[in-house]
Amino acid sequence: MCLLPSLGQAQQDPMYSQYMFNGLAFNPAYAGSRDALSLSGLARMQWVGFSGSPVTQSFNFHLPSFNRRHGFGLGIVNDQISFLGQTWINADYAYRLPIGNVKLAFGLRGTVDIFRIAWEDADLKDRTDQITINYPSQTFLPNVGCGVYLYSNSAYLGLSVPRILVNNFDSIIPDISLDGNGIRGLKRHYFATAGLVLRMGERLKFKPSLLFKYVGGAPYQIDLNLNAYFRDRLGIGVSYRTGDAIVGLFDLFLNSQLRMGYAFGYPISNLNRFTSGSHELMLGYDFRFKKDGIFSPRLF
């Protein structure tokens, strides 16, 4: 029991199954890449059936400058796990360089993290524990992030570290320590994304994509996706998340601007004995700046 504080690991950042339509969640260089004022909202219920399981809501919007060289974005994420809540607000900037038929974007992010602990909702055996007395119920932590994004009309590649600073909670309550090493803080997360759109005639497109995730103290994880799109309107796909789940994906483009999505993830680990799976809903809309021409729905 004395070793548990130094060995315990837990989920810090939320995960997304429909990351291909939520690029700004991982990479600030994605800002402005859709060449429109783009709005997207997402709600995720993870491991339904568990008491206190992760529940996440996110909202992002971003747009390019009139000369298309700059991108600006704003994101809000709310994540709740049992009596621990996190809310962070991201402000993103991207500078884009055209290189032939592709664009290379460099992104910067400023973040304010708000961490909440509802001790009153916790099943505490000892209400006099010094952790619960001295630890603040709400904490504000600043952070910065960066990323790079290379893309064209049919492919993309991105690398990012959304939060570079390793915020340590010891600085907030230095008089409390666990196992002599202090209370742990946030971990630095690394992401890599890639995708390709393959046209198979006039009515069918395939889009293979992947998301690589790494954080210290946990095994790396890869999401492998394959989506098929029919007449640029209906998308059906499947995803495999290493060591975690099989995910079914459904996308519907009502027009070139409005899109809806649903994802269902079924665990392949021992968690499938205790949960019916995870659900994720997505809604997005692009406000186009110019009226000339006919736009096809963007698939990333």
Helices and strands as residue ranges (DSSP letters): H 4-7, G 19-21, G 23-25, G 28-30, E 37-48, E 55-64, E 70-81, E 84-99, E 102-117, G 119-121, H 130-134, E 138-151, E 155-161, G 169-171, E 189-196, E 198-199, E 204-215, E 221-230, E 234-241, E 245-253, E 258-267, G 270-273, E 277-287
